[in-house]
């Protein structure tokens, strides 16, 4: 589940019904990020409902708040700060916790999980690159928030 496992490619696709694929390249390239957001926001309603599944608005709001807070702190950091890796790890725990409680769909949890793991792995070797990844990841989380608030 680490890194490249979970992308919406040229057409919105699901590995299995309700399972998105994350492509870490969207965190490296602004054009791919824009394409990814457009694909997420243009998924057909029946596909969105399948992806959202059991996700509650309240649970996603909690996840969004914790994850984006950690991402924003990373983006704003001037230099390497190991405490931010702990914050990202806590965000990862929150995602898994909400999924285990049945409050976050597996599709969304796996996508966010893979995205966070990609950022954490990158931060271990290239802090500045991880900061750019964090900014792009926040954009994707905001796109999911739109869908969840529209369809829950």
N, CA, C and O of each residue as an XYZ file, in Angstrom:
608
protein
N       0.821     -1.175      0.000
C       0.000      0.000      0.000
C       0.873      1.249      0.000
O       0.340      2.358     -0.007
N       2.144      1.113      0.007
C       3.047      2.235      0.096
C       3.323      2.828     -1.278
O       3.579      2.086     -2.226
N       3.275      4.143     -1.404
C       3.687      4.822     -2.619
C       2.743      4.719     -3.776
O       1.669      5.321     -3.764
N       3.130      3.958     -4.785
C       2.435      3.942     -6.053
C       1.210      3.040     -6.133
O       0.586      2.991     -7.193
N       0.836      2.340     -5.099
C      -0.226      1.353     -5.223
C      -1.562      1.925     -5.621
O      -2.194      1.435     -6.557
N      -1.996      2.936     -4.940
C      -3.341      3.459     -5.196
C      -3.275      4.611     -6.179
O      -4.307      5.188     -6.523
N      -3.964      5.672     -9.329
C      -4.093      6.990     -9.921
C      -5.316      6.965    -10.740
O      -5.626      6.024    -11.471
N      -5.911      7.913    -10.601
C      -6.913      8.125    -11.620
C      -6.088      8.373    -12.870
O      -5.399      9.389    -12.958
N      -6.140      7.466    -13.837
C      -5.352      7.656    -15.044
C      -6.133      8.500    -16.024
O      -6.965      9.303    -15.602
N      -5.896      8.351    -17.331
C      -6.535      9.242    -18.288
C      -8.055      9.206    -18.204
O      -8.704     10.212    -18.491
N      -8.624      8.104    -17.827
C     -10.053      8.026    -17.550
C     -10.190      7.699    -16.070
O      -9.372      6.969    -15.510
N     -11.225      8.242    -15.441
C     -11.419      7.831    -14.050
C     -11.618      6.320    -14.004
O     -12.518      5.781    -14.648
N     -10.776      5.654    -13.243
C     -10.858      4.204    -13.177
C     -10.895      3.748    -11.731
O     -10.427      4.430    -10.820
N     -11.460      2.594    -11.563
C     -11.474      1.943    -10.263
C     -10.808      0.591    -10.425
O     -11.056     -0.117    -11.400
N      -9.956      0.230     -9.464
C      -9.351     -1.092     -9.515
C     -10.448     -2.141     -9.365
O     -10.537     -3.086    -10.149
N     -11.264     -1.961     -8.364
C     -12.473     -2.739     -8.115
C     -13.520     -1.693     -7.832
O     -13.179     -0.532     -7.604
N     -14.769     -2.061     -7.840
C     -15.780     -1.039     -7.551
C     -15.456     -0.302     -6.248
O     -15.311     -0.915     -5.191
N     -15.347      1.016     -6.347
C     -15.111      1.830     -5.169
C     -13.673      1.935     -4.725
O     -13.422      2.435     -3.628
N     -12.708      1.488     -5.520
C     -11.307      1.568     -5.114
C     -10.530      2.433     -6.101
O     -10.366      2.062     -7.263
N     -10.061      3.566     -5.645
C      -9.258      4.475     -6.446
C      -7.809      4.016     -6.470
O      -7.364      3.261     -5.606
N      -7.090      4.481     -7.469
C      -5.653      4.231     -7.509
C      -4.926      5.549     -7.351
O      -5.256      6.528     -8.019
N      -3.937      5.581     -6.469
C      -3.115      6.770     -6.265
C      -1.844      6.642     -7.088
O      -1.189      5.600     -7.068
N      -1.496      7.694     -7.807
C      -0.257      7.757     -8.575
C       0.595      8.861     -7.970
O       0.220     10.031     -8.041
N       1.711      8.523     -7.389
C       2.539      9.517     -6.712
C       3.063     10.597     -7.649
O       3.516     11.644     -7.187
N       3.010     10.362     -8.948
C       3.479     11.379     -9.896
C       2.635     12.655     -9.822
O       3.119     13.732    -10.170
N       1.379     12.549     -9.373
C       0.540     13.754     -9.267
C       1.102     14.720     -8.232
O       0.796     15.911     -8.268
N       1.924     14.216     -7.307
C       2.539     15.090     -6.317
C       3.813     15.743     -6.844
O       4.336     16.673     -6.229
N       4.305     15.267     -7.963
C       5.542     15.791     -8.553
C       5.293     16.825     -9.651
O       6.173     17.633     -9.951
N       4.119     16.806    -10.242
C       3.887     17.587    -11.457
C       2.563     18.352    -11.361
O       1.507     17.753    -11.159
N       2.627     19.659    -11.505
C       1.433     20.492    -11.377
C       0.368     20.147    -12.410
O      -0.822     20.145    -12.096
N       0.784     19.857    -13.635
C      -0.183     19.514    -14.680
C      -0.925     18.225    -14.322
O      -2.143     18.142    -14.474
N      -0.189     17.233    -13.852
C      -0.834     15.985    -13.437
C      -1.761     16.205    -12.247
O      -2.811     15.570    -12.148
N      -1.375     17.100    -11.351
C      -2.231     17.422    -10.216
C      -3.549     18.028    -10.693
O      -4.623     17.626    -10.246
N      -3.459     18.995    -11.601
C      -4.670     19.625    -12.136
C      -5.544     18.584    -12.813
O      -6.763     18.584    -12.639
N      -4.923     17.693    -13.588
C      -5.682     16.619    -14.252
C      -6.357     15.709    -13.227
O      -7.507     15.307    -13.406
N      -5.645     15.392    -12.166
C      -6.190     14.505    -11.123
C      -7.409     15.145    -10.453
O      -8.436     14.496    -10.256
N      -7.278     16.414    -10.110
C      -8.392     17.116     -9.466
C      -9.593     17.170    -10.405
O     -10.725     16.931     -9.987
N      -9.344     17.484    -11.665
C     -10.442     17.522    -12.636
C     -11.122     16.167    -12.747
O     -12.348     16.094    -12.835
N     -10.346     15.100    -12.745
C     -10.914     13.751    -12.838
C     -11.744     13.407    -11.606
O     -12.827     12.832    -11.712
N     -11.223     13.765    -10.446
C     -11.964     13.489     -9.209
C     -13.296     14.226     -9.227
O     -14.339     13.656     -8.907
N     -13.249     15.480     -9.601
C     -14.456     16.304     -9.569
C     -15.444     15.986    -10.688
O     -16.607     16.383    -10.621
N     -14.987     15.275    -11.712
C     -15.886     14.970    -12.830
C     -16.335     13.510    -12.863
O     -16.933     13.068    -13.844
N     -16.050     12.764    -11.801
C     -16.513     11.378    -11.748
C     -18.035     11.354    -11.801
O     -18.688     12.248    -11.263
N     -18.609     10.333    -12.450
C     -20.073     10.242    -12.482
C     -20.641     10.003    -11.082
O     -19.987      9.385    -10.242
N     -21.851     10.490    -10.834
C     -22.450     10.365     -9.494
C     -22.467      8.946     -8.932
O     -22.195      8.755     -7.747
N     -22.780      7.948     -9.758
C     -22.816      6.577     -9.227
C     -21.420      6.115     -8.791
O     -21.292      5.361     -7.826
N     -20.385      6.559     -9.492
C     -19.019      6.209     -9.118
C     -18.624      6.923     -7.830
O     -17.982      6.340     -6.957
N     -19.013      8.183     -7.724
C     -18.720      8.936     -6.500
C     -19.368      8.259     -5.302
O     -18.734      8.099     -4.258
N     -20.617      7.865     -5.447
C     -21.308      7.211     -4.333
C     -20.619      5.905     -3.940
O     -20.543      5.566     -2.760
N     -20.122      5.181     -4.933
C     -19.394      3.936     -4.657
C     -18.092      4.230     -3.918
O     -17.741      3.532     -2.966
N     -17.381      5.260     -4.358
C     -16.101      5.621     -3.726
C     -16.333      6.116     -2.298
O     -15.626      5.715     -1.373
N     -17.315      6.979     -2.126
C     -17.594      7.543     -0.802
C     -18.082      6.465      0.147
O     -17.719      6.445      1.324
N     -18.908      5.570     -0.375
C     -19.393      4.466      0.449
C     -19.954      4.927      1.775
O     -20.873      5.744      1.826
N     -19.397      4.402      2.836
C     -19.903      4.657      4.193
C     -19.317      5.921      4.828
O     -19.595      6.207      5.992
N     -18.522      6.671      4.090
C     -17.860      7.850      4.647
C     -18.876      8.853      5.179
O     -19.815      9.229      4.477
N     -18.685      9.278      6.407
C     -19.550     10.320      6.956
C     -18.853     11.667      6.806
O     -17.625     11.756      6.828
N     -19.652     12.698      6.656
C     -19.099     14.048      6.538
C     -18.276     14.431      7.754
O     -17.228     15.065      7.628
N     -18.750     14.047      8.933
C     -18.046     14.366     10.173
C     -16.687     13.674     10.223
O     -15.688     14.291     10.590
N     -16.648     12.407      9.857
C     -15.375     11.669      9.882
C     -14.390     12.265      8.882
O     -13.210     12.434      9.190
N     -14.881     12.585      7.680
C     -13.966     13.160      6.687
C     -13.478     14.524      7.153
O     -12.313     14.864      6.949
N     -14.341     15.303      7.769
C     -13.939     16.618      8.269
C     -12.804     16.455      9.294
O     -11.838     17.217      9.278
N     -12.924     15.465     10.178
C     -11.857     15.210     11.163
C     -10.558     14.828     10.465
O      -9.491     15.362     10.767
N     -10.668     13.897      9.531
C      -9.477     13.457      8.797
C      -8.874     14.643      8.044
O      -7.667     14.878      8.111
N      -9.705     15.376      7.338
C      -9.242     16.527      6.554
C      -8.525     17.528      7.456
O      -7.457     18.030      7.105
N      -9.109     17.819      8.614
C      -8.521     18.795      9.533
C      -7.149     18.342     10.027
O      -6.195     19.120     10.005
N      -7.044     17.101     10.469
C      -5.774     16.577     11.001
C      -4.723     16.476      9.894
O      -3.584     16.908     10.069
N      -5.116     15.901      8.754
C      -4.155     15.688      7.664
C      -3.709     17.026      7.076
O      -2.512     17.250      6.892
N      -4.655     17.914      6.780
C      -4.258     19.190      6.166
C      -3.459     20.048      7.133
O      -2.583     20.801      6.708
N      -3.742     19.949      8.415
C      -2.956     20.691      9.393
C      -1.497     20.236      9.357
O      -0.585     21.062      9.361
N      -1.283     18.930      9.321
C       0.083     18.389      9.238
C       0.739     18.791      7.918
O       1.913     19.162      7.891
N      -0.018     18.718      6.830
C       0.529     19.096      5.523
C       0.873     20.582      5.477
O       1.913     20.962      4.940
N       0.013     21.414      6.031
C       0.266     22.861      6.044
C       1.500     23.203      6.874
O       2.283     24.072      6.489
N       1.681     22.531      8.004
C       2.869     22.774      8.834
C       4.135     22.356      8.078
O       5.158     23.037      8.149
N       4.060     21.248      7.363
C       5.209     20.819      6.565
C       5.499     21.848      5.472
O       6.650     22.237      5.277
N       4.483     22.281      4.776
C       4.658     23.251      3.697
C       5.294     24.544      4.210
O       6.113     25.150      3.520
N       4.922     24.964      5.410
C       5.421     26.224      5.968
C       6.783     26.097      6.649
O       7.393     27.105      7.007
N       7.255     24.881      6.828
C       8.508     24.695      7.566
C       9.693     25.236      6.772
O       9.792     25.045      5.559
N      10.583     25.909      7.482
C      11.765     26.487      6.849
C      12.886     25.457      6.690
O      13.697     25.534      5.767
N      12.911     24.501      7.604
C      13.985     23.500      7.563
C      13.457     22.173      8.089
O      12.344     22.093      8.609
N      14.262     21.150      7.945
C      13.901     19.813      8.404
C      13.474     19.854      9.864
O      14.165     20.422     10.709
N      12.331     19.248     10.148
C      11.795     19.200     11.500
C      11.194     17.817     11.723
O      10.106     17.530     11.224
N      11.893     16.950     12.471
C      11.406     15.586     12.666
C      10.035     15.519     13.341
O       9.317     14.533     13.170
N       9.662     16.540     14.097
C       8.342     16.514     14.733
C       7.225     16.543     13.685
O       6.117     16.077     13.951
N       7.504     17.075     12.519
C       6.500     17.091     11.451
C       6.289     15.698     10.862
O       5.198     15.381     10.390
N       7.324     14.871     10.890
C       7.150     13.474     10.469
C       6.235     12.746     11.446
O       5.445     11.890     11.047
N       6.343     13.085     12.713
C       5.445     12.503     13.718
C       4.020     12.971     13.461
O       3.082     12.178     13.552
N       3.846     14.258     13.140
C       2.510     14.771     12.813
C       1.914     14.030     11.617
O       0.732     13.688     11.625
N       2.725     13.785     10.596
C       2.238     13.043      9.424
C       1.877     11.611      9.800
O       0.899     11.060      9.295
N       2.664     11.014     10.682
C       2.362      9.660     11.151
C       1.053      9.633     11.935
O       0.264      8.698     11.798
N       0.825     10.644     12.747
C      -0.441     10.740     13.486
C      -1.611     10.907     12.513
O      -2.687     10.347     12.723
N      -1.394     11.670     11.462
C      -2.443     11.838     10.445
C      -2.749     10.495      9.787
O      -3.910     10.170      9.540
N      -1.718      9.730      9.511
C      -1.892      8.397      8.931
C      -2.690      7.499      9.881
O      -3.563      6.747      9.448
N      -2.390      7.584     11.154
C      -3.130      6.807     12.155
C      -4.598      7.215     12.160
O      -5.471      6.350     12.237
N      -4.888      8.503     12.082
C      -6.274      8.977     12.081
C      -7.034      8.426     10.868
O      -8.197      8.040     10.986
N      -6.385      8.390      9.723
C      -7.020      7.844      8.519
C      -7.373      6.375      8.733
O      -8.497      5.955      8.459
N      -6.423      5.608      9.218
C      -6.656      4.174      9.426
C      -7.715      3.954     10.514
O      -8.542      3.049     10.400
N      -7.690      4.772     11.555
C      -8.650      4.657     12.650
C     -10.071      4.901     12.152
O     -10.980      4.132     12.465
N     -10.264      5.962     11.383
C     -11.607      6.259     10.875
C     -12.076      5.166      9.906
O     -13.264      4.844      9.868
N     -11.169      4.605      9.140
C     -11.540      3.501      8.245
C     -11.911      2.263      9.057
O     -12.894      1.589      8.750
N     -11.130      1.966     10.086
C     -11.413      0.791     10.923
C     -12.744      0.928     11.655
O     -13.420     -0.071     11.904
N     -13.117      2.133     11.995
C     -14.398      2.386     12.664
C     -15.566      2.357     11.684
O     -16.723      2.434     12.097
N     -15.271      2.247     10.395
C     -16.333      2.235      9.396
C     -16.850      3.623      9.060
O     -17.934      3.762      8.493
N     -16.091      4.645      9.403
C     -16.510      6.021      9.159
C     -15.904      6.618      7.893
O     -16.320      7.687      7.446
N     -14.926      5.932      7.318
C     -14.242      6.388      6.111
C     -14.151      5.201      5.165
O     -13.724      4.118      5.565
N     -14.548      5.397      3.924
C     -14.522      4.275      2.977
C     -13.093      3.788      2.761
O     -12.134      4.546      2.907
N     -12.972      2.521      2.414
C     -11.652      1.957      2.131
C     -10.998      2.666      0.962
O      -9.787      2.890      0.975
N     -11.785      3.026     -0.060
C     -11.225      3.690     -1.244
C     -10.560      5.007     -0.873
O      -9.433      5.279     -1.287
N     -11.255      5.819     -0.094
C     -10.698      7.114      0.300
C      -9.555      6.921      1.292
O      -8.524      7.585      1.184
N      -9.726      6.033      2.243
C      -8.668      5.773      3.232
C      -7.395      5.287      2.556
O      -6.305      5.762      2.876
N      -7.519      4.347      1.626
C      -6.332      3.817      0.950
C      -5.642      4.881      0.111
O      -4.413      4.931      0.063
N      -6.415      5.725     -0.548
C      -5.853      6.802     -1.369
C      -5.069      7.771     -0.488
O      -3.926      8.106     -0.796
N      -5.682      8.219      0.608
C      -5.010      9.167      1.508
C      -3.809      8.508      2.175
O      -2.760      9.135      2.323
N      -3.953      7.258      2.576
C      -2.864      6.496      3.179
C      -1.655      6.476      2.236
O      -0.535      6.776      2.650
N      -1.885      6.127      0.995
C      -0.785      6.056      0.022
C      -0.154      7.422     -0.210
O       1.063      7.540     -0.347
N      -0.987      8.444     -0.253
C      -0.487      9.794     -0.456
C       0.396     10.218      0.721
O       1.482     10.760      0.518
N      -0.067      9.971      1.946
C       0.725     10.319      3.126
C       2.027      9.529      3.187
O       3.078     10.089      3.499
N       1.964      8.246      2.894
C       3.185      7.423      2.912
C       4.201      7.924      1.892
O       5.404      7.915      2.153
N       3.721      8.358      0.739
C       4.610      8.908     -0.284
C       5.304     10.171      0.232
O       6.500     10.365      0.015
N       4.549     11.014      0.909
C       5.123     12.254      1.465
C       6.120     11.928      2.572
O       7.212     12.496      2.606
N       5.761     11.030      3.467
C       6.655     10.643      4.566
C       7.950     10.056      4.008
O       9.039     10.429      4.445
N       7.837      9.141      3.047
C       9.033      8.536      2.448
C       9.915      9.588      1.782
O      11.138      9.543      1.906
N       9.304     10.525      1.086
C      10.054     11.581      0.412
C      10.720     12.502      1.424
O      11.862     12.918      1.226
N      10.015     12.825      2.513
C      10.564     13.724      3.537
C      11.840     13.159      4.167
O      12.694     13.915      4.630
N      11.963     11.861      4.181
C      13.153     11.236      4.774
C      14.399     11.488      3.935
O      15.516     11.441      4.451
N      14.213     11.756      2.642
C      15.367     11.951      1.761
C      15.438     13.354      1.153
O      16.529     13.833      0.843
N      14.305     14.010      0.980
C      14.290     15.342      0.370
C      13.184     16.195      0.991
O      12.025     16.144      0.578
N      13.575     16.973      1.986
C      12.617     17.791      2.718
C      11.897     18.779      1.807
O      10.677     18.924      1.886
N      12.644     19.455      0.948
C      12.035     20.458      0.069
C      11.052     19.831     -0.912
O       9.999     20.408     -1.187
N      11.380     18.673     -1.435
C      10.453     17.988     -2.339
C       9.186     17.572     -1.583
O       8.080     17.676     -2.114
N       9.349     17.108     -0.362
C       8.191     16.715      0.454
C       7.287     17.914      0.726
O       6.065     17.768      0.765
N       7.867     19.085      0.912
C       7.063     20.291      1.117
C       6.182     20.564     -0.101
O       5.009     20.906      0.047
N       6.734     20.414     -1.290
C       5.939     20.585     -2.510
C       4.863     19.520     -2.631
O       3.745     19.808     -3.059
N       5.193     18.294     -2.256
C       4.211     17.205     -2.275
C       3.052     17.516     -1.334
O       1.891     17.273     -1.664
N       3.375     18.051     -0.165
C       2.350     18.345      0.837
C       1.359     19.377      0.310
O       0.152     19.257      0.523
N       1.870     20.375     -0.367
C       0.983     21.408     -0.928
C       0.029     20.807     -1.962
O      -1.155     21.144     -1.989
N       0.537     19.935     -2.794
C      -0.297     19.302     -3.821
C      -1.291     18.317     -3.199
O      -2.434     18.220     -3.645
N      -0.856     17.595     -2.177
C      -1.740     16.635     -1.517
C      -2.936     17.343     -0.894
O      -4.049     16.818     -0.907
N      -2.708     18.517     -0.357
C      -3.809     19.272      0.250
C      -4.875     19.590     -0.795
O      -6.070     19.551     -0.501
N      -4.451     19.899     -1.989
C      -5.389     20.194     -3.068
C      -6.272     18.985     -3.362
O      -7.477     19.129     -3.568
N      -5.683     17.811     -3.383
C      -6.456     16.590     -3.633
C      -7.439     16.327     -2.496
O      -8.586     15.952     -2.740
N      -6.995     16.521     -1.257
C      -7.897     16.343     -0.113
C      -9.081     17.298     -0.188
O     -10.204     16.930      0.154
N      -8.831     18.517     -0.632
C      -9.913     19.490     -0.788
C     -10.900     19.044     -1.869
O     -12.105     19.258     -1.733
N     -10.396     18.427     -2.938
C     -11.283     17.916     -3.999
C     -12.181     16.805     -3.446
O     -13.375     16.767     -3.745
N     -11.617     15.909     -2.648
C     -12.434     14.862     -2.027
C     -13.478     15.474     -1.094
O     -14.605     14.985     -1.019
N     -13.112     16.534     -0.388
C     -14.049     17.186      0.519
C     -15.272     17.688     -0.240
O     -16.400     17.570      0.240
N     -15.051     18.240     -1.406
C     -16.177     18.719     -2.220
C     -17.140     17.573     -2.512
O     -18.351     17.723     -2.352
N     -16.605     16.429     -2.939
C     -17.454     15.288     -3.256
C     -18.222     14.799     -2.032
O     -19.414     14.502     -2.108
N     -17.533     14.723     -0.926
C     -18.173     14.195      0.284
C     -19.286     15.113      0.747
O     -20.343     14.641      1.166
N     -19.068     16.397      0.679
C     -20.108     17.323      1.113
C     -21.264     17.394      0.125
O     -22.393     17.698      0.510
N     -20.991     17.117     -1.139
C     -22.063     17.098     -2.129
C     -22.892     15.809     -2.056
O     -24.087     15.830     -2.352
N     -22.273     14.694     -1.667
C     -22.938     13.392     -1.774
C     -23.207     12.693     -0.450
O     -23.614     11.531     -0.455
N     -22.994     13.359      0.691
C     -23.352     12.727      1.969
C     -24.400     13.560      2.687
O     -24.834     13.198      3.781
